């Protein structure tokens, strides 16, 4: 009985050794340096030297094509620590009453841009000055408030009744500066100082120059106030007040 047990045991051991040797020949030996199976979430780029040591602690995963935080040299332009640029630079001083009033205007009119506003104000100024000299009421009516149009209309009527005419040539605007801003209810207004150059002369019914000089460029300083109702969809501003500084 003992002899039979010993023979069967040796027989199975021999089979086990043969199977082991065959598996070893097919699979090879493990040396500890084998390449680990690819894992798309944790594997490092094999083209980067020393990639195996980049994630020793297992806390940071380097995504393919995205630099690690330590490799980002330039700070983001939207860094929260960076001070915000003063939005009214070139138009008002920080902390000034004008800057505060411009803030109120911008709160009511989200589309307000001082550069664009002054560009439009310059165009309106030239158009209004030229239309007044030509007596063009149609153009003036679209750009002026009722009160201002009434004053312009009366001046044109008086001029025409007296037989007077205006010869005018607009040279250009030297400066346009925002002097004041206001917000009341849903209405916003801006006061602008224009320094312009033009050639202007008024002639009587006989053609005689009674005001100005048809050959001389003169400087004109006007202070105009424009207003807009932000509760409407109309983006246009109207001239609501005029003042001549010279």
C-alpha positions in Angstrom: 0.0 0.0 0.0 2.8 2.4 0.9 4.7 1.4 -2.2 1.7 2.1 -4.4 1.2 5.6 -2.8 4.8 6.4 -3.4 4.6 5.5 -7.1 1.4 7.4 -7.8 2.8 10.5 -6.0 6.0 10.4 -8.1 3.9 10.0 -11.3 1.8 13.1 -10.6 4.9 15.1 -9.6 6.6 14.3 -12.8 3.5 15.4 -14.8 3.4 18.7 -12.8 7.1 19.4 -13.6 6.6 18.8 -17.3 3.6 21.2 -17.4 5.5 23.9 -15.5 8.5 23.7 -17.9 6.2 24.0 -20.9 4.4 27.0 -19.5 7.7 28.6 -18.7 8.8 28.2 -22.2 5.7 29.8 -23.6 5.2 32.7 -21.1 8.8 33.4 -20.2 10.2 34.3 -16.8 9.2 37.4 -14.7 12.2 39.5 -13.8 10.4 42.4 -12.2 11.1 44.7 -15.2 8.2 43.6 -17.4 6.1 46.4 -19.1 2.9 46.9 -17.3 -0.4 46.6 -19.2 -1.6 49.8 -20.9 -4.1 51.8 -18.8 -5.4 55.0 -20.6 -6.2 56.7 -17.3 -2.9 56.2 -15.5 -0.2 55.4 -18.0 2.5 58.1 -18.8 3.6 59.0 -22.2 6.4 56.5 -23.1 8.1 59.1 -25.2 8.9 61.3 -22.2 12.0 60.2 -20.3 11.6 59.5 -16.6 7.8 59.2 -17.0 7.6 56.3 -14.6 8.7 58.6 -11.7 6.3 61.5 -12.5 3.5 60.1 -10.4 5.2 58.4 -7.5 2.5 59.5 -5.0 -0.3 58.6 -7.3 -2.0 62.0 -6.7 -1.5 63.7 -10.1 -2.5 62.3 -13.5 -0.8 63.8 -16.5 -3.2 63.8 -19.4 -1.7 63.3 -22.9 -0.8 66.6 -24.5 -1.6 68.7 -21.4 1.4 70.2 -19.5 1.7 69.5 -15.8 1.0 72.5 -13.5 4.8 72.7 -12.7 5.5 73.1 -16.4 3.2 76.1 -16.9 5.5 79.1 -16.9 3.2 81.9 -18.0 0.5 82.9 -15.6 -3.1 83.1 -16.9 -4.2 86.6 -18.0 -7.3 86.0 -15.9 -5.5 85.4 -12.7 -7.7 86.6 -9.9 -4.7 88.3 -8.2 -4.2 90.6 -11.2 -5.8 94.1 -10.6 -8.6 94.9 -13.0 -7.9 97.8 -15.4 -9.9 101.0 -14.8 -12.6 100.8 -17.4 -13.0 104.6 -17.7 -9.3 105.2 -18.3 -8.8 108.2 -20.6 -12.3 109.5 -19.8 -12.4 110.0 -16.0 -10.1 109.7 -13.0 -10.6 106.8 -10.6 -12.8 107.7 -7.8 -14.0 111.0 -9.4 -17.7 112.0 -9.5 -17.6 111.5 -13.3 -16.3 107.9 -13.0 -19.1 107.2 -10.5 -21.7 108.7 -12.9 -20.3 106.7 -15.8 -20.8 103.6 -13.6 -24.4 104.5 -13.1 -24.9 105.0 -16.9 -23.3 101.6 -17.6 -25.5 99.9 -15.0 -28.6 101.1 -16.9 -27.2 100.8 -20.4 -25.2 97.5 -20.7 -24.2 98.4 -24.3 -22.6 101.7 -23.3 -19.1 102.2 -24.6 -17.5 105.6 -24.2 -15.3 105.2 -27.4 -18.4 104.3 -29.5 -20.5 107.0 -27.9 -18.0 109.8 -28.6 -17.6 108.5 -32.2 -21.3 108.8 -32.7 -21.5 112.1 -30.9 -18.8 113.6 -33.3 -20.8 112.4 -36.3 -24.0 113.8 -34.9 -22.3 117.1 -34.1 -21.1 117.6 -37.6 -24.4 116.6 -39.1 -26.4 118.9 -36.9 -24.1 121.9 -37.4 -24.3 121.4 -41.2 -28.0 120.8 -41.2 -28.6 124.0 -39.2 -26.6 126.0 -41.7 -28.5 124.5 -44.6 -31.9 124.9 -42.9 -32.5 121.2 -43.2 -35.3 120.6 -40.6 -35.8 117.0 -41.6 -32.4 115.9 -40.5 -32.6 118.1 -37.4 -35.9 116.6 -36.3 -34.5 113.1 -36.1 -31.5 114.1 -34.0 -32.9 116.7 -31.6 -35.4 116.6 -28.7 -38.6 118.5 -29.2 -37.4 121.5 -27.1 -34.1 121.8 -28.9 -35.7 121.3 -32.3 -38.1 124.1 -31.5 -35.3 126.5 -30.8 -33.4 125.5 -34.0 -36.6 125.8 -36.0 -37.3 129.3 -34.7 -33.8 130.4 -35.6 -34.0 129.0 -39.1 -37.4 130.7 -39.6 -36.1 134.0 -38.4 -33.1 133.8 -40.7 -35.3 132.9 -43.7 -37.8 135.7 -42.9 -34.9 138.2 -42.9 -33.6 136.8 -46.2 -30.3 135.8 -44.6 -28.2 132.8 -45.6 -25.3 131.0 -44.0 -22.2 129.9 -45.8 -20.6 127.2 -43.8 -17.8 124.7 -44.3 -17.1 122.2 -41.5 -13.3 121.7 -41.1 -13.2 119.1 -38.3 -13.3 118.4 -34.6 -10.1 118.8 -32.7 -11.4 117.4 -29.4 -14.5 115.8 -27.9 -14.5 115.3 -24.1 -17.1 113.9 -21.8 -17.7 116.5 -19.1 -20.5 114.9 -17.1 -22.9 111.9 -17.0 -26.2 111.3 -15.3 -28.7 108.5 -14.8 -32.3 109.1 -13.6 -34.9 106.5 -13.7 -34.4 104.7 -17.0 -32.9 107.7 -18.7 -29.1 108.4 -19.1 -27.5 111.6 -20.3 -23.9 112.6 -21.2 -22.5 116.1 -21.6 -19.8 116.6 -24.2 -17.5 119.5 -24.9 -16.7 119.9 -28.6 -13.8 121.9 -29.9 -14.1 122.2 -33.6 -13.0 124.3 -36.6 -15.2 125.7 -39.2 -15.6 128.4 -41.8 -18.9 130.3 -41.4 -20.3 133.5 -42.7 -23.8 135.0 -42.6 -25.0 137.2 -45.5 -28.0 139.5 -45.6 -30.6 139.7 -48.4 -28.2 141.8 -50.4 -25.3 139.2 -50.0 -23.3 141.3 -47.6 -21.4 139.5 -44.9 -23.0 140.5 -41.6 -21.4 137.9 -39.4 -18.3 135.6 -39.6 -15.7 135.4 -42.4 -16.0 133.3 -45.5 -12.2 132.9 -45.7 -11.2 132.4 -42.1 -11.2 129.3 -40.1 -12.4 129.9 -36.6 -12.5 127.7 -33.5 -15.9 127.0 -32.0 -16.4 125.5 -28.5 -19.8 123.9 -27.8 -21.1 122.0 -24.8 -23.9 119.7 -25.8 -25.9 117.2 -23.7 -27.2 113.9 -25.2 -29.9 111.7 -23.7 -31.2 108.2 -24.2 -34.1 106.3 -22.8 -32.8 102.8 -21.9 -36.3 101.4 -21.5 -36.8 101.5 -25.3 -35.1 99.4 -28.0 -34.0 102.6 -29.8 -30.2 102.8 -29.4 -29.9 106.4 -30.6 -29.2 109.4 -28.5 -30.9 112.8 -28.9 -29.5 116.2 -28.3 -31.4 117.8 -25.4 -29.4 120.9 -24.5 -26.8 123.2 -26.2 -24.5 125.8 -24.9 -21.9 127.9 -26.7 -18.7 128.5 -24.7 -17.3 131.2 -27.0 
